[in-house]
Structures are given as structure tokens and as C-alpha cells.
Amino acid sequence: MLRFCVGIGKRWAAPGIMRFDLNEPNKGLAVMLTIRLPKTEWAKAWRAMIEVAPVRLIADDPIYEVLPAHLELLTARGLRYEVVMLTSNT
């Protein structure tokens, strides 16, 4: 089961994927994907995503950290997105 976790932990950068290890055995890992939304569909996509869980804007492109469930919803509603790679800042 994937959980949305907020906190400070180790960060690994991979193509569009970040995992947060909170160093607590009962917390598990949260998989965060990084996506870019087209500006023409931004508002509709954002409204859809916040129905599922919180999202975090990390750049003005707009680029967001999201959960896999967000991508499933965007795909089901026919909304476009692009998975992007972040540089490692560990």
C-alpha cells in the first residue's frame, strides 16, 4: 500500500520518481511522481487531483509532485501530463 507521507527523509532522484524514507519501520515508503501539466489544462487537472489527495507545486511550469493515484485519475479523465525528471538535490 502506498501512503502519502510528509516529512524529512532521504531522497532519491530517478526519472520522475522520488521516494521518501522516513526511517520509521511503520511508515513505509511513499512514491512521489513528478509531472508537468499543460497550461491549457492546468485548472481542470488540478481540480481533479485535489479530489484524490494533496499535491505539491514544485515549479511554475506547472510541475507537481503527485501520487500514482493522481496519474490514474488524470488518465481516466483524458487529461494530459508529462512525467519529468528532477535533478538530485541530496
BELDAGI-V894334 format. One record per backbone hydrogen bond with DSSP energy under -1.0 kcal/mol. CO is the residue of the C=O (numbers start at 1). NH is the residue of the N-H. Records with the same first field share a line. If there is no record, write none. Layout:
# BELDAGI-V894334
CO=NH  NH
This chain:
# BELDAGI-V894334
10=21
14=16  17
16=34
17=14
18=32
21=10
24=27
30=20
32=18
33=66
34=84
35=64
36=82
38=41
41=45
42=46
43=47
44=48
45=49
46=50
49=52  53
56=65
59=63
62=37
63=58  59
64=35
65=56
66=33
67=70  71
68=72
69=73
70=74
71=75
72=76
73=77
74=79
75=78
82=36
